[in-house]
């Protein structure tokens, strides 16, 4: 049964087997408080007739809702997941797929309006409170701290942190500036450190009370973290560094049952990162001359499709299945898992 826990000087917390049961308990508490306050205007609370009290007490059973936890049978039912950079593109798709499988999803992104829009839509589809939006700048420490605080206050903890937010700035040695290089490093490398640092603060607390329970940090890396990338060294370097962080974090966090893995997708050729008409990678690579002889964006796309043995770009579901593998496999940590259609393989 759901419970209410009051901590003197701190606050009141609702606890249940799912977000729905916890919210239901909270709503009943607020209603009880209102009744206690409003009844004073009518001379104080008065006992209800026995038959009417019995009807109200059994109302939830008669109407087949209320304290029912509403839990389904999703693959990651009631897991609490933060996905950074999930207001659009690859991250948005990850959030949608995880919500379908029963997770409580935090859409963390700088694009506040888009994040709120997605959270409302997912909650309407999968249940009230199944998704929330949090404005987050993953490169700023205070913003990352706040992202975790808001998550824990809303859902009570965190089971999986998906470090998806990333940025690409392509260019040759002659074209790359220090500012561009430092921006890529800040978002792709330093932010991963900040997110892991603050997510694991709460995971370690959870480990104290449930020492056999496994949690996950999952970095969405890239095939560029497995092999160098011509005229894209800023991005590739940050992703290579990310795998170094993953391996090091895994060694440090194993005693706390926190698994840390990287997923290295192939090119998401149909997504906005590649197809945006002004900032997309197809346009950037065309101007950078990464594809010899290419004069159009379509020629650049065909060039990258031909590099994949399975002859297509990576899809969101390909990556999400790898996320589920990381979560379900209790004997895997510190890995960089290729999801590249055979373009890059483990060596």
C-alpha positions, 0 to 999 in steps of 0.5 A: 500500500502507498504511504505518506512519510513526514519528515519534521523540518523537511517535508512530506513524501509520498511513497508507492510501488509506482508513480501513480500510487504515490501521486494518489496517496499525495492527492488523498493527503492534500484532500484530507488537509483541505477538509480539516482546514475548510471544516473549521468554517462550519464548526469543525469536523463531524463524523459521517454516518456509518453507511456513507463512510463505508461507501467512500472507503470502498469507492476505489474498489467499486470503481476499479481505480484509485489505489490501483498502481496501474503498472503494466508489463513493460520491459523497464517498468517503473525505472526512473530514467534521465535522458539528456538532449532528449527534446528532439532528434535521437534523444527524443526517440530514446525517451519515447521508446523507453516510455513505451516500455514503462519507464518514468522519463526525464526529458532534460534539454536546453530547449525548454519549450520542446521538452515540455511539449514532449513531456506533456505528450508522453504523459497523455499517452502513457499516464500522468506523470510518466514524463517530466521536462527539466531545463538542463545545460549539461556543460554547467555544473549548477544546472546538472546539480539542479537536474538531479535534484528535480528528478529525485524530488519528482520520482524519488530516485534514479535508476538509469542515466542516459548521457545522450546530449552531444555536439558536432563541429567538423573541420580541418586543422586549418579551419578548427578554432580553439573556441570550437574545439573547447565547445565540443569538449565541454558538451561531449566530454566534460558534461559526461563527467559532470552528469556521472558525478551528480547522478552517482551521488544519488545512486550511491545512497540507493545502494546503501539501502538496496546493496544488491540492486543494479543501476546504470550510467549509459553514454551514447557515444559514437562509431567515431569513438572507435575509429578516427574521423577525417576532418572531424577530430574535435568530435572523435577526440571527445568520443575517444575520451568518453570511452576512457571515462566509461572504463574508468568510471566502471572500475570505480563504481562497480562496488556500488552496483553501478554499471557504466557502458558506452553505446557507439551508434553508426550514423543516424543519417535520417535525423536532424543532426545530419539532415538540417539544411543549414547546420546538418552534418551533410552540409558541414561535410560537403563544405569541409570536403570530406567526400572527394568529388561530392557537389551535393548533399545527396551525394554525401548521403549516398557516400555514407550509406555505402560505408555500412555493410547493412546499407543503411543508417542507424535507427533509434530502435537499434540504440534503444535495444542496446540500452535495454541490453546494458540495463538487463545484463548484470555482468557487463560494465566498462564496455563500448558496444558498437551499433553500426551495422558492421561498419565498425567492429570490436577489435 
